[in-house]
């Protein structure tokens, strides 16, 4: 790792496949800083572009809770970004080393939601909300959201199944639509799923889904329901459990529609706890109003056509399965003499399905729904 002249490294905060993040002191004025560098093994055009993208995007945001970059400097063929250091510690480290009671996390959860609201108001979707990208200063309570390399200003985008997010520590926190395996687009509500998974771990001590196999985790995000948080942590009020489960809804339309609605619910929980040391059940999302106009991606009035297409697809898949071994036994010295000859199954005929309709009627959406 190249050393940046004029800085003294104090500690290493993160060592990943792509980036190394270290805490340092700027020697000219003793200013505490954070240095983010590309690892030599990850030095390629795509990662350089992502680091430049992060610098340019954050430089245009004036949000308390997002550390502004001080400079970005080329070092040989690599890039280094220097940020002001607010003394934050990643939430994943706080979870591991400081066993906090769930109510100690409530003010932090509220602050995260407030910062996320400002990020969304600026037209940015973070796409990597997880315990590694949320920093908390345990002395001051200052909260920061970092890690904007994959963030976007696009209102909607389709995930690629081979994106780097599927091969990193972010996997337990990605939304179903980020896997690229369902016909749903990424938008600002994707961040709510990541926040839900993060709050689940903060309040329960574990992420909603665990496993050593990446595909198993992806399948869990898409098809399985997490254990209710108040069952995992029996001291947790059910009202908070309902808030987390709403954030973790598989369908984006069933999640919170705004950070404002989430913040109001979390504030209500904190207020109840401070006043009565209890949080009774209440109607969540009562003040939730959509941050943006979003048309639901669900298809209406096409159930019969979708079922027909699925039947054809299943029929062709079954027709092309290999014949059972019993129908084509392996040739050996005895079988040719003792068993009657059974011809192999003839090749299944091919089928082609054509979908017609006027431009814009929804032909592509129909195919995507299968």
Secondary structure, 3 states (H helix, E strand, C coil): CCCCCCEEEEEEEEECCCEEEEEEEECCCCEEEEEEEECHHHCCHHHHHHHHHHHHHHHCCCCCCCCCEEEEEEECCEEEEEEECCCCEEHHHHHHHCCCCHHHHHHHHHHHHHHHHHHHHCCCECCCCCCCCEEECCCCCCEEECCCCCCECCCCECCCCCCHHHHCHHHHHCCHHHHCCCCCCECCCHHHHHHHHHHHHHHHCCCCCCCCCHHHHHHHHHHCCCCCHHHHCCCCCHHHHHHHHHHCCCCHHHCCCCHHHHHHHHHHHHHHHHHHCCCCCCCCCCCCCCCCCCCCCCCCCCHHHHHHHHHHHHHHHHHCCCCCHHHCCCCCCCHHHHCCCCCCCCCCCCCCCCCCCCCCCCHHHHHHCC
